[in-house]
Each structure stands twice: as structure tokens, then as C-alpha cells.
Amino acid sequence: MVKSILLIVVLFFTIAGFKPAFALQADEILLIVNKNFPVSTDLANYYRDKRQIPATNLLTVNMTKDEDCSRKEYQQQLLEPLRQYLDSHQGTKIRCLLLFYGIPLRVAAPELSRQQMAELADLQHRKKRIDGQLKNRQLTTAAQQQWQGKSELLNKQIVKFGRTNQRAAVDSEISLALIKTYPLENWQLNPYFVGFRQQLEKLPLKKEQILFVSRLDGSTPEIVRRMIDDSLYAEQHRLQGRAYFDARWPLPTETNLSGYASADASIHKAAELTDKLSSLPVHLDQRERLLQPGEAPQAALYCGWYSLGKYVDAFAWQRGAVGYHIASSEAITLKTKGSQVWCKRMLEDGVAATVGPVAEPYVQGFPVPELFFRFLLDGYYTLVESYFFSIQTLSWQMILLGDPLYRPFRNIKTVD
């Protein structure tokens, strides 16, 4: 999970004065449905009626029923129809895409030619032979190091040649739909991330090139309807309950943190901000063990880690709850029966919104907890804005699940 980290020290004053001219509006959202799931259109119509989305803000695409799609299908069946819609509706200001139940989660890397596949197979065969040599116990230390170096070099070539770093979440990739060409390797830096505010002129992407993206999806259509209803209910009654932050260690005194330590410290800071900015009782757990069943009643907000693909049912979720578990593959599936990944299981158990990766994102790929909850608590920003202001990378592995317009702490005086 750890790779090279963009070290970010986010101070409270970086957010001061960060209000845009207006928050995201209903008529700025384009609903995207899969015609191969008739319920996808039904859910979009249900959401459109609830949020008063214009009838013309609907795009129907023809895609696979699987959670994975090829790069070719993504480009021909989703990206091109979207671009055609935007070109033909230039009088309509679209700032956000909302993907519905049935749109694939992941887009594969571009396919290899037959020659490239043969070359990749040769690399893999050579690495297998070298790895066999490494099992020879009679090798000297110098020879062992030499063979190990060859194996690592071949592995890097296999990764690059096999284009495994060009796969992405459909949601994260489609946020760059307005850009004709960009490198697919790894990720692109998100100009909406507040930590980059002083570097905007140097970033290759500009804010006007980025579309916000959210998803209303889950293991059943009933869950999606409940997500919509619970978000509206919480907005009308203001989200009630308790906030739980499950760090792994006490907050360190050092400030120059990276990797796991930086993520853990951000959970501490998110707890502190929630205590200051909301009326919710805040529970901060600093033990390495996770919250256990029955230990999180009336859960309205949650952020914690690290249980990989093994949901711990510690929570009695409130209507409109937002849950965020930091682990490497918690949105790898939303449909597979029996899967215990956190996003799927939290949605099944009652949260209205969550975030997670469809594949390994590395630590820098996750939204910064203190920022995500800081914006969400403000009452002015929508869920999708809170997400995009707090995530560093696009064309990568993260997805946001929930009503993009959701404001669990909606302040009527501030907003309206």
C-alpha cells in the first residue's frame, strides 16, 4: 500500500476564503445509465424527481453488465457518447457526472498487440527462470544479490510493458472526459485539491477541464433508493448521531510525516475538526485494534483503518451516515455475493455515502481525511465537492458513492 508519498501538511488557514461563487446545482448534473440494466434508468428517474434534475440531463449508454470493461469499450461506449452529448448540449452547464447502478467500476489498460503479448510472455518466462535460480541455496551472497537485481529489473519491465499502471476506476478516468489526450500511466494531479492551491499555474490540468463524478450504486437497487432517501432525510433533519474516528496509534509529536503515519495523523485531525465544527459527540480510538461489534452505536460519521477486505460490523448506522475506511481494495466489487469489502458492506448495512478504491491506490490516492470531513462539515459544500477538494489524484483508483448534492450538515442560511 505504501509507495512514494506526496507529503502534504494541510493547515486550517488553507481553507479560509475557499468558497466558490456557488455550490454545485441540480441542473449541472448529468445522469448516466446503462441500457442493459433497465433498473439503472428507473433509479435515475427516481433521483431526478427527488432532486429536480432537468429531463434532458440524461445519457443512456450500452455497456457490459460486468464490473470491468475494456479500454476499447470504455472509449467507444461511454467516453465518446458523453463527449457527443456535451458537444450537442453546449448551452447546458454540466459540472458533474452521476453514474448509476450498472455502469462498470474499472477500465482496463489499452490492449496489447499480438507481438506485444509475445514479448510480455518472454519477459515473464525469463523472470520465472531467474526466480528459480534464486531458490538455489548454494548461491553465494554476491550471486544471490546479482540474481535478485535481475529479477527486480525484469519485474519493472513487466509492469511497464504490461501496462498494469494504466488501469483505473471508470469514475476517476471519466472525470477527464473534456481532455482529448493525457498520459495513462499512473495518475494525474487534481487541480481541485486544496493542497495544490499555490501550485495551480504549474499543474498540467486546469479546473475547467475537470468534471466532478459520483456514483449511486450498490449490491441491490433497493440500496440505491435508500441512499437517495436517507440523504434527503438527513438534509432536512440535519445528520444526527455520533462520530467515530479509529486511528491506529497516538498522534505523534513530529510534523514531518509520510506514509501510514501521515494518514493516521490526518484521522486524528479529522476528529479534532469534527469536535470543533459540529455538535456530534466524537469518539477517537487510538489503539491498533479496530472498533469491534457493538462499540459504535448511533454512527453518523466514521473514518478508520486498516482491515483489508474484512468489514467489521461495529456500527449501528444513522440515516444519512457517511463511512470511510482506508484500505487498499474496499470498492473492488459492489456486487459479488459474500464479499466483505468495506464499501459494499457499509452500504448494505446503512451508510448513505462512502469512498474507496477499486484497486491498489497507494496512500496518496485516498482523500485526505481532515479535508474531506472539514468541507463536509461546513454545510455549504456538497458531498462531491468535499471529495474533489480533498483528493490528490485523478485517472486513478478511487470512487465516491453517494448523492453528489448531499449536504449532511446543510446550513440553510449559508447555502440559500
C-alpha positions in Angstrom: 0.0 0.0 0.0 2.9 2.4 0.6 4.7 3.9 -2.4 6.4 7.3 -2.8 4.2 9.8 -0.9 3.4 13.4 -1.8 3.9 14.8 1.7 1.2 17.3 2.5 0.9 19.5 5.6 -2.6 20.9 5.5 -3.2 23.9 7.8 -6.6 25.2 8.7 -5.9 28.5 7.1 -5.5 27.0 3.7 -9.3 26.6 3.6 -10.1 30.1 4.7 -11.9 32.0 2.0 -12.2 28.9 -0.2 -15.9 29.3 -1.1 -16.6 29.2 -4.9 -19.2 31.5 -6.4 -21.9 28.9 -5.7 -22.1 25.3 -4.8 -23.0 22.6 -7.3 -26.5 22.9 -8.5 -29.0 20.2 -9.6 -29.2 21.4 -13.3 -25.4 21.0 -13.5 -25.5 17.2 -13.1 -25.7 14.7 -16.0 -27.1 11.3 -15.1 -25.5 8.3 -16.9 -27.3 4.9 -17.1 -26.6 1.6 -18.7 -29.4 0.4 -21.0 -28.5 -3.2 -20.2 -29.8 -2.6 -16.7 -33.4 -1.3 -17.0 -33.4 -0.6 -13.3 -30.5 1.8 -13.9 -32.9 4.1 -15.8 -35.6 3.6 -13.1 -33.2 4.7 -10.4 -32.0 7.7 -12.4 -35.7 8.8 -12.9 -36.3 8.4 -9.2 -33.3 10.5 -8.3 -34.2 13.1 -11.0 -37.7 13.5 -9.5 -36.3 13.9 -6.0 -33.6 16.4 -6.9 -35.5 18.1 -9.7 -32.8 17.4 -12.4 -33.8 18.5 -15.9 -35.2 15.7 -18.1 -32.6 16.5 -20.7 -29.8 15.8 -18.3 -29.8 12.0 -19.0 -27.4 9.9 -21.1 -28.0 6.3 -21.8 -25.1 4.1 -22.8 -24.7 0.5 -23.9 -22.1 -1.3 -21.8 -21.3 -4.6 -20.3 -23.1 -6.0 -17.3 -19.7 -6.8 -15.7 -17.9 -4.6 -13.2 -14.9 -4.4 -15.5 -14.7 -3.1 -19.1 -12.0 -3.0 -21.7 -10.4 0.3 -22.7 -12.0 0.0 -26.1 -15.5 -0.4 -24.7 -14.9 2.5 -22.3 -13.8 4.8 -25.1 -16.5 3.7 -27.7 -19.5 3.1 -25.4 -19.0 5.6 -22.7 -16.4 8.3 -23.4 -17.5 9.1 -27.0 -21.3 9.2 -26.3 -20.5 11.5 -23.3 -18.4 13.8 -25.5 -21.1 13.8 -28.1 -23.7 14.7 -25.5 -21.6 17.6 -24.2 -21.0 18.9 -27.7 -24.7 18.9 -28.6 -25.7 20.5 -25.3 -23.3 23.3 -25.1 -25.9 25.6 -23.7 -26.2 23.3 -20.7 -23.6 23.8 -18.0 -22.6 20.3 -16.8 -20.1 20.2 -13.9 -20.8 16.8 -12.5 -21.4 13.3 -13.8 -23.6 10.8 -11.8 -23.0 7.2 -12.7 -25.9 4.8 -11.9 -26.2 1.2 -10.9 -24.8 -0.9 -13.8 -22.0 1.3 -15.0 -18.7 -0.7 -14.8 -16.3 0.1 -11.9 -13.0 -0.4 -13.7 -11.5 0.3 -17.1 -8.6 -1.9 -18.2 -5.4 -0.7 -19.8 -5.2 -0.5 -23.6 -4.9 -3.9 -25.1 -1.6 -5.3 -26.3 -0.9 -6.4 -29.9 0.0 -10.0 -30.6 3.6 -9.1 -30.9 3.5 -7.1 -27.6 1.8 -10.1 -25.9 4.5 -12.4 -27.1 7.2 -10.0 -25.8 5.5 -9.8 -22.5 5.3 -13.6 -22.2 9.0 -13.7 -22.9 9.7 -11.3 -20.1 7.6 -13.3 -17.8 9.3 -16.5 -18.8 12.7 -15.0 -18.2 11.7 -13.8 -14.8 10.4 -17.2 -13.9 13.7 -18.8 -14.8 15.6 -16.2 -12.7 13.3 -16.6 -9.7 14.1 -20.4 -10.0 17.8 -19.6 -9.7 17.1 -17.6 -6.5 15.9 -20.8 -4.8 19.3 -22.3 -5.2 20.7 -22.5 -1.7 24.3 -23.0 -2.9 24.5 -19.5 -4.3 27.0 -17.1 -2.7 25.7 -13.9 -1.2 27.1 -11.9 -4.2 25.4 -14.2 -6.7 22.1 -14.0 -4.8 22.2 -10.2 -4.9 23.0 -10.3 -8.6 20.1 -12.6 -9.5 17.8 -10.6 -7.2 18.7 -7.4 -9.1 17.9 -9.1 -12.4 14.6 -10.3 -11.1 13.6 -6.8 -9.9 14.6 -5.2 -13.2 12.6 -7.7 -15.1 9.6 -7.1 -12.8 9.7 -3.3 -13.6 9.8 -4.1 -17.3 6.9 -6.4 -17.0 4.8 -3.8 -15.1 5.6 -1.1 -17.7 5.2 -3.4 -20.7 2.0 -5.0 -19.3 0.5 -1.5 -18.7 -0.9 -2.6 -15.3 -0.4 1.0 -14.2 -2.8 2.2 -16.9 -5.9 0.6 -15.3 -8.2 2.9 -13.4 -11.6 3.4 -11.9 -14.2 4.4 -14.5 -15.3 7.2 -12.3 -11.8 8.7 -11.9 -11.0 8.3 -15.6 -14.2 9.8 -16.8 -13.5 13.0 -14.8 -11.0 13.9 -17.5 -13.5 13.4 -20.4 -13.0 17.0 -21.5 -9.3 16.4 -22.2 -8.6 14.8 -25.5 -5.2 13.2 -24.7 -3.2 12.7 -21.5 -0.8 10.1 -20.2 -2.5 6.9 -18.9 0.5 5.8 -16.7 -0.3 6.1 -13.0 -2.3 9.2 -12.2 -2.9 12.9 -13.0 -2.7 15.6 -10.3 -6.1 17.0 -9.4 -6.2 20.9 -9.7 -9.2 21.0 -7.3 -7.2 19.6 -4.4 -6.7 22.4 -1.9 -3.2 21.3 -1.1 -2.2 22.4 -4.6 -3.6 25.9 -4.4 -0.2 27.5 -4.5 0.9 25.4 -7.5 -2.1 25.7 -9.8 -0.2 27.5 -12.6 2.4 24.7 -12.7 -0.1 21.8 -12.8 -0.7 20.3 -16.3 -4.5 20.1 -15.7 -6.8 23.1 -15.1 -10.0 23.2 -13.1 -12.2 24.0 -16.1 -11.0 20.7 -17.7 -12.3 18.5 -14.8 -15.8 17.1 -14.2 -16.9 16.1 -10.8 -18.0 12.4 -10.7 -20.1 10.5 -8.2 -21.9 7.1 -8.3 -25.2 5.8 -7.0 -24.6 2.1 -6.9 -24.6 -0.9 -4.6 -25.3 -4.6 -4.4 -29.1 -4.1 -5.0 -31.3 -1.4 -6.5 -33.1 -1.1 -3.1 -29.9 0.1 -1.5 -29.5 2.9 -4.1 -33.1 4.1 -3.4 -32.4 4.1 0.3 -29.1 6.1 -0.3 -31.1 8.7 -2.1 -33.9 8.8 0.5 -31.6 8.8 3.5 -29.5 11.7 2.1 -32.7 13.8 1.7 -33.9 12.9 5.1 -30.6 13.8 6.7 -30.5 17.2 4.9 -34.0 18.0 6.2 -33.3 17.0 9.8 -29.5 17.5 9.9 -27.4 14.5 10.4 -27.6 13.3 14.0 -25.7 10.7 16.0 -22.0 10.2 16.9 -18.7 10.5 15.0 -16.2 7.7 15.2 -12.5 8.0 14.2 -10.5 4.8 14.5 -6.8 5.7 14.4 -4.1 3.1 14.9 -1.6 5.0 17.1 -1.5 8.1 19.3 -0.9 11.3 17.5 2.9 11.8 17.1 4.7 14.9 18.1 6.7 15.1 14.8 5.2 17.1 11.9 7.3 15.8 9.0 5.3 12.7 8.5 4.7 10.4 5.5 3.1 7.1 4.6 1.0 5.4 7.2 1.9 7.9 9.9 0.7 10.8 7.8 -2.7 9.1 7.1 -3.1 8.2 10.8 -2.3 11.8 11.9 -5.0 13.1 9.4 -7.6 10.9 11.1 -6.7 12.5 14.4 -7.0 15.9 12.9 -10.4 15.0 11.3 -11.6 14.0 14.8 -10.4 17.3 16.2 -12.1 19.3 13.5 -15.4 17.4 13.9 -15.3 18.1 17.6 -14.9 21.8 16.9 -17.2 22.3 14.0 -20.1 20.0 14.8 -22.4 19.2 17.6 -21.8 15.5 17.2 -20.1 13.6 20.1 -16.7 12.5 18.9 -15.1 9.2 19.8 -11.4 8.8 18.9 -9.8 5.4 19.3 -6.0 5.4 19.2 -5.5 1.6 19.6 -4.2 -0.6 16.8 -7.2 -2.9 17.2 -10.3 -1.9 15.2 -13.6 -0.9 16.7 -15.4 -4.1 17.5 -19.1 -5.2 17.1 -21.4 -3.1 19.3 -18.8 -0.4 20.0 -20.1 2.2 17.6 -23.8 2.9 18.3 -25.6 5.8 16.5 -22.8 6.1 14.0 -23.2 9.2 11.8 -19.6 9.7 10.7 -16.8 7.2 10.5 -13.2 7.2 9.4 -10.7 4.5 10.3 -8.4 1.7 9.1 -6.9 -1.0 8.5 -8.8 -4.2 7.8 -8.3 -5.3 4.2 -11.5 -6.7 2.7 -12.8 -7.7 6.1 -15.7 -5.5 7.2 -16.1 -5.3 11.0 -19.7 -4.7 11.8 -19.1 -2.4 14.8 -21.7 0.2 13.7 -25.4 1.0 14.1 -25.6 3.5 11.3 -27.8 6.6 11.4 -29.9 7.6 8.4 -27.6 9.6 6.1 -24.4 8.2 7.7 -21.0 8.7 5.9 -18.4 6.0 6.3 -14.8 6.0 5.1 -12.5 3.1 5.7 -8.9 3.4 4.4 -7.7 0.1 2.9 -6.4 -0.9 -0.5 -9.4 -2.5 -2.2 -12.6 -1.7 -0.4 -14.6 -0.9 -3.6 -13.1 -3.7 -5.7 -16.7 -5.0 -6.0 -20.1 -3.8 -5.2 -22.0 -6.9 -6.5 -20.1 -10.1 -5.6 -22.1 -12.1 -3.2 -20.4 -12.8 0.1 -17.7 -10.2 -0.4 -16.8 -8.4 2.8 -15.1 -5.3 1.3 -16.0 -2.2 3.3 -17.8 -0.1 0.8 -20.1 -2.8 -0.3 -20.8 -3.9 3.3 -21.2 -0.4 4.7 -23.8 0.4 2.0 -25.6 -2.9 2.8 -25.6 -2.0 6.5 -27.0 1.5 6.1 -24.5 4.3 5.1 -25.7 6.8 2.6 -22.2 7.7 1.3 -18.7 6.2 1.2 -15.4 6.3 -0.7 -13.0 3.6 -1.6 -10.6 2.2 -4.2 -11.3 -0.3 -7.0 -7.6 -1.4 -6.9 -4.4 -0.5 -5.0 -4.3 3.3 -4.9 -1.3 3.8 -2.5 -1.7 6.1 0.5 -1.6 9.3 -1.6 -4.6 8.0 -3.7 -7.0 8.4 -0.8 -8.9 11.6 0.1 -7.2 13.4 2.9 -9.5 12.7 5.9 -9.1 16.0 7.7 -10.0 17.9 4.4 -12.9 15.6 3.4 -14.6 16.0 6.7 -13.7 19.6 7.1 -15.6 20.5 3.8 -18.4 18.1 4.6 -19.0 19.7 8.0 -19.1 23.2 6.5 -22.7 22.8 5.3 -22.0 24.8 2.2 -20.2 22.3 0.1 -21.8 19.2 -1.5 -20.5 15.7 -1.0 -18.9 15.6 -4.4 -17.1 18.9 -3.9 -15.9 17.8 -0.5 -14.4 14.7 -2.2 -12.8 16.5 -5.1 -11.3 19.2 -2.8 -9.6 16.5 -0.7 -8.2 14.0 -3.3 -4.9 14.5 -4.9 -5.1 12.1 -7.9 -7.4 11.6 -10.9 -7.3 8.9 -13.7 -6.6 6.5 -10.8 -8.4 4.1 -8.5 -10.8 5.9 -6.1 -14.6 6.2 -6.4 -17.2 8.2 -4.5 -20.5 6.5 -3.7 -23.4 8.8 -2.8 -25.7 11.6 -3.9 -23.3 14.3 -5.2 -25.7 17.0 -3.9 -25.8 15.6 -0.4 -25.0 18.1 2.4 -25.5 16.3 5.7 -24.9 19.5 7.7 -26.7 21.8 5.3 -26.9 25.3 6.7 -29.9 26.9 5.1 -28.7 30.5 5.9 -25.3 29.8 4.4 -26.5 27.9 1.4 -29.6 29.7 0.3 
